[in-house]
Structure formats: structure tokens, C-alpha cells
Amino acid sequence: MHHAAWIAGITLKPDLQYTHPKLADIYDLGNSGSEDRDFYLALAGQPPQAILDLGCGTGLLCNAYAERGHRVTGCDPAPAMLMVAARKPFGEQITWVESPAESYRSAQQFDLITMTGHAFQVLLTEPTVLATLDTIERHLKRGGKAVFESRNPAIDWDKIWARRVTLNGPNGPIIATRRTLASDRAAGTISFAWDYDFGDDTLTSTSTLWFLSHDQIIALAEQVGLSLLNLYGDWDASPFDPENSREMIFEFGLTA
């Protein structure tokens, strides 16, 4: 899912945040929030459940599911991320698959399929979105559920995202600065960069995200045989408010 893109006259290189070993090693430092992980953990039934995490990244959620006794498969297209994931405490109990979400195929079906960390938004074309949703439909058990989130396009993300943070790395502080490269509201895309200053080295990771509306996502999911079960606006499972909710958290099942 993490790939080069062209947007608003800017050619973006592959996102180093996922492909560069040095950035993959520190990924968890800036993505260790527990609200969303607690939400996803609560979705799983009594273990052992068969769980597929698409775009699993460094495997934080996969590891937490495996710790609770679930049978977990983690799928990600970036080898650097999977190398970090496999080193997690329960990494040896998890099946790791190097593949984009849209082309993942297995004979197995799953009780729960997740796509977290707003990974859905790196799918930048309708065919890629449809192919990913089709992957979900193919591998979801009857009675199972698929859950992922996307950011609400009604929110002013350009304003929210301009920031600088200090990450406490293993070899000292790392200054991470996020800046917008291009914002195309008509197309629903934002391109941005993270500059990571290690003191003796600076690496820049560039990304583009697609902000589909909740109606667009539901319509695309219905095309491949998925039906909306719930739509939440925050990690406390509160209802989605189209004007004010930052998150759009979708829970789908198979169409009857």
C-alpha cells in the first residue's frame, strides 16, 4: 500500500517511513497511542479468533492480539516494517505476509479483518480501493466483521497537522517536523512530509493521503458485497458526526 505517487505537480518518492530501516525502527515512537489499539482489541471475540491485519506495519496490534491467544496474520508491503514486526515478543506466533492489501490472497477466512493507522487513506485510486475492499470480502467469514478507519474530510487537516515533535530515540532525541507539500480539496488529497533530524543525519518521508467521504466509502464497499454494520466518530464508539468527528470508523459485514 505504501508506494510512490504523483499529486499536484509533485512526484513523491516511496514513503521512507515504511521502507527505510532507520525510520521503521523508530516508527513505534510516534505511533504508540493506545485509544485506537484498545478499540480494535475489544472487537475480537473470545480467543482463539482468526484475525487478519492488513497494512500491519510494525505489528503492534498483531502482537497484542497474539498475546491474547488469537491466530493472527499480519500483511504489509514493506519488508522493513515486517522485520521490526517479527521481533515483537509474540512475533514468532504470527504469520507475516509481504503483500499489498489489494493483492493479498489466502485460502483462509477470518473472523475479524482490520486495517488500522489510517492505512486505508494511502489507497489513492478507486480501482485500488475496490481491490482492497474485494480482498476483505473474499477473506471474511460469514458472521465476521471488517473494521478500518479514515479521517473525516470535513475537518481542516492542514491546520491540525502543522507541528513539530521530539521523539526519544534509543540514541538520543529525534526532531520530527511535519509540513504540507500540497493540498487539493477538489481531489480530496493532501501531500505532506515528515523531516526526521537525528542530529547527524536527516531523512525526509513524503506521503499522500486520499480523503474519501463516508458516503463514498460505503458505496464502494457495497459494490463488492460488504454491508455497513456501524459507523463511529471516535474511539469511544460514539456516533459519527459528519461536521465535527475527526474519525470515520467503519464496521462492515458480508451482504446477506
TORTORKOL-102610 format. One record per residue (C-alpha): residue in one letter; y, z, x; residue number from 1. Coordinates in steps of 0.05 Angstrom, whole numbers, plus 32768, in hexadecimal, padded with zeros to 4 digits. Each point is the difference from the previous one (the first is absolute). Layout:
- A, Y, Z, X, NUM;
...
This chain:
- M, 8000, 8000, 8000, 1;
- H, 802F, 800C, 803A, 2;
- H, 8017, 7FBC, 8018, 3;
- A, 803A, 7FD7, 8017, 4;
- A, 8031, 7FE7, 7FCC, 5;
- W, 803E, 7FD5, 7FF8, 6;
- I, 8036, 8019, 7FD3, 7;
- A, 804B, 7FF2, 7FF7, 8;
- G, 8004, 7FD7, 803F, 9;
- I, 7FDD, 8034, 802C, 10;
- T, 7FBD, 7FF5, 801F, 11;
- L, 7FDC, 8042, 8005, 12;
- K, 7FCB, 800D, 8034, 13;
- P, 7FC0, 8025, 7FED, 14;
- D, 8011, 8047, 7FEF, 15;
- L, 7FF7, 8028, 8040, 16;
- Q, 7FFB, 8040, 7FD9, 17;
- Y, 7FB9, 7FEB, 7FEE, 18;
- T, 7FEC, 7FD5, 803A, 19;
- H, 801C, 8021, 803F, 20;
- P, 7FD2, 8039, 8019, 21;
- K, 803C, 802A, 8016, 22;
- L, 801F, 7FFE, 7FBA, 23;
- A, 7FBC, 8007, 7FDD, 24;
- D, 7FF5, 8040, 8027, 25;
- I, 8040, 801F, 7FE4, 26;
- Y, 7FFB, 7FE3, 7FBA, 27;
- D, 7FE9, 8042, 7FE1, 28;
- L, 803E, 8024, 801B, 29;
- G, 802C, 7FDC, 7FCE, 30;
- N, 7FCE, 7FF9, 7FC8, 31;
- S, 7FE2, 8045, 7FF8, 32;
- G, 801D, 8012, 7FBC, 33;
- S, 7FCF, 8025, 7FD3, 34;
- E, 801A, 7FF3, 7FBA, 35;
- D, 7FE3, 7FBA, 7FFA, 36;
- R, 7FC0, 8013, 8024, 37;
- D, 7FF5, 803C, 7FD2, 38;
- F, 800B, 7FD1, 7FC4, 39;
- Y, 7FCB, 7FCF, 8019, 40;
- L, 7FCF, 8036, 8013, 41;
- A, 8003, 801C, 7FBA, 42;
- L, 7FEC, 7FBC, 7FE3, 43;
- A, 7FBA, 8004, 801C, 44;
- G, 7FC9, 801E, 7FD5, 45;
- Q, 7FCB, 8030, 8017, 46;
- P, 7FE2, 7FEA, 8042, 47;
- P, 7FDF, 7FD5, 8015, 48;
- Q, 802B, 7FC8, 7FE3, 49;
- A, 8001, 7FBA, 801F, 50;
- I, 8048, 7FF5, 8016, 51;
- L, 8022, 7FC2, 801E, 52;
- D, 8044, 8007, 8021, 53;
- L, 8021, 7FBC, 800A, 54;
- G, 8035, 7FFF, 8037, 55;
- C, 7FE5, 8043, 8019, 56;
- G, 802B, 8001, 803F, 57;
- T, 7FF1, 803B, 802C, 58;
- G, 7FCE, 801C, 7FCE, 59;
- L, 8023, 8040, 7FEB, 60;
- L, 7FEB, 7FF9, 7FB7, 61;
- C, 7FBB, 7FE6, 8012, 62;
- N, 7FF5, 803C, 802D, 63;
- A, 8015, 8030, 7FC9, 64;
- Y, 7FD1, 7FDF, 7FCD, 65;
- A, 7FC6, 8002, 8032, 66;
- E, 800E, 804A, 800F, 67;
- R, 7FF5, 800D, 7FB5, 68;
- G, 7FBC, 7FDE, 8001, 69;
- H, 8011, 7FBB, 7FE5, 70;
- R, 7FE2, 7FBE, 801A, 71;
- V, 803C, 7FDC, 801C, 72;
- T, 8010, 7FB9, 8017, 73;
- G, 8042, 7FF4, 8023, 74;
- C, 8019, 7FB8, 8005, 75;
- D, 803C, 7FE9, 802A, 76;
- P, 8012, 7FC0, 8024, 77;
- A, 801D, 8023, 803E, 78;
- P, 7FCE, 8013, 8037, 79;
- A, 8032, 8030, 8020, 80;
- M, 8004, 8028, 7FC0, 81;
- L, 7FB4, 8001, 7FF7, 82;
- M, 7FF7, 801A, 8047, 83;
- V, 802C, 803B, 7FEF, 84;
- A, 7FDD, 8009, 7FBE, 85;
- A, 7FBB, 8002, 801F, 86;
- R, 8016, 803B, 802C, 87;
- K, 800E, 802C, 7FC3, 88;
- P, 7FD3, 803E, 7FF9, 89;
- F, 7FD4, 7FDE, 7FCA, 90;
- G, 8009, 7FBA, 801C, 91;
- E, 7FB6, 7FF7, 8010, 92;
- Q, 7FEE, 800C, 7FB7, 93;
- I, 802D, 7FC8, 7FE7, 94;
- T, 7FF2, 7FB5, 7FFE, 95;
- W, 803A, 7FDC, 8022, 96;
- V, 800B, 7FB6, 7FF0, 97;
- E, 8033, 7FD4, 8023, 98;
- S, 8019, 7FD1, 7FCA, 99;
- P, 803C, 7FEF, 7FD6, 100;
- A, 7FFB, 801D, 7FBA, 101;
- E, 8001, 7FBC, 7FDF, 102;
- S, 7FC2, 7FE7, 8025, 103;
- Y, 7FD7, 8040, 8002, 104;
- R, 7FBA, 7FF5, 7FE2, 105;
- S, 7FC5, 802F, 7FF9, 106;
- A, 7FC2, 8005, 7FD5, 107;
- Q, 8015, 8048, 7FF1, 108;
- Q, 802A, 8016, 7FC4, 109;
- F, 802B, 803D, 7FFF, 110;
- D, 8013, 8039, 7FD2, 111;
- L, 8046, 8002, 801C, 112;
- I, 8029, 7FCB, 8025, 113;
- T, 8043, 8014, 801F, 114;
- M, 8038, 7FDD, 8024, 115;
- T, 8032, 8032, 8019, 116;
- G, 803E, 8004, 802C, 117;
- H, 8021, 7FC9, 7FD7, 118;
- A, 7FD1, 7FCE, 8021, 119;
- F, 8002, 7FD7, 7FC0, 120;
- Q, 8047, 7FEC, 8012, 121;
- V, 7FEC, 7FDC, 8040, 122;
- L, 7FDE, 7FCC, 7FD4, 123;
- L, 8038, 7FCD, 8001, 124;
- T, 7FE7, 7FC7, 7FD3, 125;
- E, 7FE4, 7FFD, 7FBA, 126;
- P, 7FBE, 7FE0, 8018, 127;
- T, 7FF6, 8039, 8032, 128;
- V, 800F, 8034, 7FCB, 129;
- L, 7FD0, 7FDE, 7FCF, 130;
- A, 7FC9, 7FFB, 8036, 131;
- T, 8008, 804A, 8010, 132;
- L, 7FFD, 8014, 7FB7, 133;
- D, 7FC3, 7FD4, 7FF9, 134;
- T, 7FE0, 8025, 803A, 135;
- I, 800C, 8041, 7FDB, 136;
- E, 7FE3, 7FE4, 7FBF, 137;
- R, 7FC1, 7FE6, 8024, 138;
- H, 7FF1, 8042, 8021, 139;
- L, 8012, 8032, 7FC9, 140;
- K, 7FC7, 8020, 7FD9, 141;
- R, 8002, 7FFF, 7FB5, 142;
- G, 8023, 8042, 7FED, 143;
- G, 8020, 8004, 8045, 144;
- K, 804A, 7FFE, 8010, 145;
- A, 802D, 7FDE, 8031, 146;
- V, 8042, 8021, 8014, 147;
- F, 803A, 7FE8, 802A, 148;
- E, 804B, 8008, 8003, 149;
- S, 803D, 7FD4, 8009, 150;
- R, 8049, 8013, 8005, 151;
- N, 802D, 7FF6, 7FC3, 152;
- P, 802E, 7FC4, 800D, 153;
- A, 8036, 801F, 7FD4, 154;
- I, 800F, 8033, 8037, 155;
- D, 8032, 7FF1, 8037, 156;
- W, 7FCF, 8002, 803A, 157;
- D, 8032, 7FE2, 8033, 158;
- K, 802B, 803F, 7FF8, 159;
- I, 7FC5, 8030, 8002, 160;
- W, 7FE0, 7FE2, 803D, 161;
- A, 8039, 8000, 8033, 162;
- R, 7FEB, 803B, 802A, 163;
- R, 7FEB, 801C, 8043, 164;
- V, 7FC8, 8032, 800C, 165;
- T, 7FE4, 8025, 803B, 166;
- L, 7FB4, 8000, 8007, 167;
- N, 7FDF, 8035, 802C, 168;
- G, 7FD1, 7FD5, 8029, 169;
- P, 7FCA, 8019, 8030, 170;
- N, 802C, 7FEF, 803B, 171;
- G, 8043, 8015, 7FE4, 172;
- P, 8031, 7FED, 7FC8, 173;
- I, 8002, 7FB9, 7FE5, 174;
- I, 803F, 7FE7, 7FDD, 175;
- A, 7FEF, 7FD2, 7FC6, 176;
- T, 8039, 7FD9, 7FDF, 177;
- R, 7FF7, 7FD5, 7FC2, 178;
- R, 8031, 7FC7, 7FF2, 179;
- T, 8001, 7FC8, 7FCC, 180;
- L, 7FFA, 7FB9, 801B, 181;
- A, 8006, 7FDB, 7FBE, 182;
- S, 8000, 8011, 7FB6, 183;
- D, 7FF3, 7FCB, 7FCB, 184;
- R, 8005, 8020, 7FBC, 185;
- A, 7FF2, 7FBD, 7FDC, 186;
- A, 7FBF, 7FF8, 8026, 187;
- G, 7FF1, 804A, 7FFC, 188;
- T, 7FF7, 8008, 804B, 189;
- I, 801C, 802E, 8036, 190;
- S, 7FF5, 7FF4, 804A, 191;
- F, 800D, 803A, 802F, 192;
- A, 7FF2, 8019, 8046, 193;
- W, 7FEB, 8042, 801F, 194;
- D, 8019, 800A, 8048, 195;
- Y, 7FD5, 8033, 8025, 196;
- D, 8022, 801D, 803E, 197;
- F, 7FCC, 8022, 802C, 198;
- G, 8034, 8010, 8036, 199;
- D, 7FE1, 7FD2, 8034, 200;
- D, 7FEE, 7FC9, 7FCF, 201;
- T, 8018, 7FE3, 7FBD, 202;
- L, 7FD5, 7FDC, 7FCE, 203;
- T, 8018, 7FDE, 7FC1, 204;
- S, 7FD5, 7FF8, 7FC2, 205;
- T, 8017, 7FCE, 7FCA, 206;
- S, 7FE7, 7FFE, 7FB9, 207;
- T, 800D, 7FDC, 7FBE, 208;
- L, 7FEF, 8020, 7FBD, 209;
- W, 7FFD, 7FDF, 7FBB, 210;
- F, 801B, 8029, 7FC5, 211;
- L, 7FDD, 7FE7, 7FC2, 212;
- S, 8011, 801F, 7FBD, 213;
- H, 7FCE, 802B, 7FDA, 214;
- D, 7FFA, 7FC9, 7FCB, 215;
- Q, 7FF1, 7FCB, 8035, 216;
- I, 7FCA, 802A, 8021, 217;
- I, 7FDF, 8011, 7FBD, 218;
- A, 8000, 7FB6, 7FEC, 219;
- L, 7FE1, 7FEA, 8042, 220;
- A, 7FCB, 8036, 7FFB, 221;
- E, 7FEE, 7FEA, 7FBA, 222;
- Q, 7FF5, 7FB9, 8019, 223;
- V, 7FC5, 8017, 802A, 224;
- G, 7FE1, 802F, 7FCC, 225;
- L, 8021, 8043, 800D, 226;
- S, 801F, 802B, 7FC9, 227;
- L, 8036, 8034, 800A, 228;
- L, 7FE7, 8047, 7FF3, 229;
- N, 803D, 8027, 8017, 230;
- L, 8044, 7FF4, 8020, 231;
- Y, 8020, 803B, 8023, 232;
- G, 8046, 8008, 801D, 233;
- D, 7FF2, 8036, 8034, 234;
- W, 7FC8, 8025, 8024, 235;
- D, 8001, 8037, 7FCB, 236;
- A, 7FE5, 7FCD, 7FCF, 237;
- S, 8040, 7FFF, 7FD7, 238;
- P, 800C, 7FC2, 7FD5, 239;
- F, 8021, 7FC3, 801F, 240;
- D, 804B, 7FFA, 7FF2, 241;
- P, 8015, 7FB7, 800C, 242;
- E, 8047, 8013, 8014, 243;
- N, 7FF6, 803F, 8029, 244;
- S, 7FB9, 8006, 801A, 245;
- R, 7FF9, 7FED, 804A, 246;
- E, 7FB5, 7FF6, 7FFA, 247;
- M, 7FD6, 7FD4, 7FD4, 248;
- I, 7FB9, 801C, 8005, 249;
- F, 7FCE, 7FD4, 7FDC, 250;
- E, 7FBB, 8014, 7FE9, 251;
- F, 7FD4, 7FC6, 7FEA, 252;
- G, 7FBA, 7FF9, 7FE3, 253;
- L, 7FD6, 7FC4, 7FF0, 254;
- T, 8011, 7FD9, 7FC1, 255;
- A, 7FCE, 8010, 7FCA, 256;
